[in-house]
Amino acid sequence: MMKTNRHSRLASHRIPALLLAAITLPFFTMTMHAEEKQPAAFRTALVYDDIFLKHDTGPGFPESADRLHMMTKHLKAHPVSEKLLRMEPDDKIDPMPWILEMHEEEYVKELKRACEAAEGVTRLGADNPISPHTYDVAVKAVTACLTAVDAVMAGRVNNAFAAVRPPGHHAMPDRAKGFCFFGNAAIAARYAQKHHKLERVMIVDWDVHHGDGTQEMFLKDPTVFFFSTHQYPFYPGLSGSPDIIGEGAGKGFNQNVPLSPGGGDEAVLKVFRTTLTEAFRKFKPQMLIISAGFDAHEADPLGGLGWSSDCYAELTGILRALCREQGHERIVSLLEGGYSERGITEGVRRHIEALEAPAEKP
Ligand SMILES: [Zn+2]
C-alpha cells in the first residue's frame, strides 16, 4: 500500500509533466508507428497489366481482350477485390532466359520477327492470330507468372493468380499452338525450381482442353508432375490419353484424366478427391501451379463439361487443403482458357475467393 502510494506520488508530483511526456510519448508513438507500418496480411495476389489487352486477335475470335475486360470489371464490383494484393509484372525480372529454358531460340526469334512485320492481325498457324504487340504481350505474360512465383516464394502472399493472356498450355517448345505462344505454367515451374531451388513442382491443369504443350515439356522429367483433367476426345487430340504417363525417368509423373461431356461438377470433384489427391500426396509438391482455364464452365461456347461457377471454388479448396497437408500454401494460378462471360467472371471470381478465403473455410 505504502509503495503504491509513494510511486503514484512520484509520478504525479515529482516528475515534471514534460519529462513524463518525453518518457511515455515515444513509447506510444513507436507503438502507433509499428501498427501503421504493419503490412496488411494479404493472402492472395492478383497480377495483372493492361498490356494484356493489346494482343489483338481480330473480330469474333474467342481468345480476345474482352475476356480480361469482363473479368476485371466483374472483380471490381465484388468485395474480394479489396482483399487482393494488386501487382503488376515485375520489370526487374528478365523473362527471356526462362522462356529459353522451355522454348527453342529460333521459334522465339521467329515469333518476334513475325509480330514486328505484322500489319494488323495476321496468322501464325491456324489457331494463332498475331498482331504487332503480340510478342511483347506474350513476354509480359511470362513476367507476370514469374512475378506471381516470386510473391509466393517471398511469403508476401500465400498464393497468387496471374490474370494473363495469351494463355500458354498448348505452346510447344518450337511453335505456337491453340491460342498459346509461350508455356506460362511450364516456364513458371522451371523458374520455381532453378531460381527458387524447389525440387518438386506440380502442375494441375483443369482447362477443358488437354495441356499438350506443358505435357510435352516435362514428359521425361520426374521433378515436375503434370496432372490434367480435360474433355476427351476433344482438341488437341490424342495427347490427352490416360496411357501417356511419362517417358524414361519421367514415367509415372504425367497423369491424364479424360472426362466425358456433360459430367458436371461431380465427375471432376470425384477425380480431385481421389485420383488427384492420391498423386499429390505421393509426389509431395513444394509448389502447386494451376493451369486455370474456365472453359469447362457450363456457359462456355467451346467446352462441354458443364461445371458450375462454384465448382471452381470447390476445386480450389481441395488443392489448398492438399498443399496445407504438405505444410505450405504455395499456389500459383495462371489463367488459361475460358470464353464465356459467366466462366470468365463468376468462375474466376469463385476461384479467387476460394484462394483468398481463410484457411478453415476455403
Ligand atoms: Zn482451353
Boltz pocket constraint, residues with backbone or C-beta under 6 A from the ligand:
constraints:
  - pocket:
      binder: B
      contacts: [[A, 207], [A, 208], [A, 209], [A, 293], [A, 295], [A, 336], [A, 337], [A, 338]]
      max_distance: 6.0
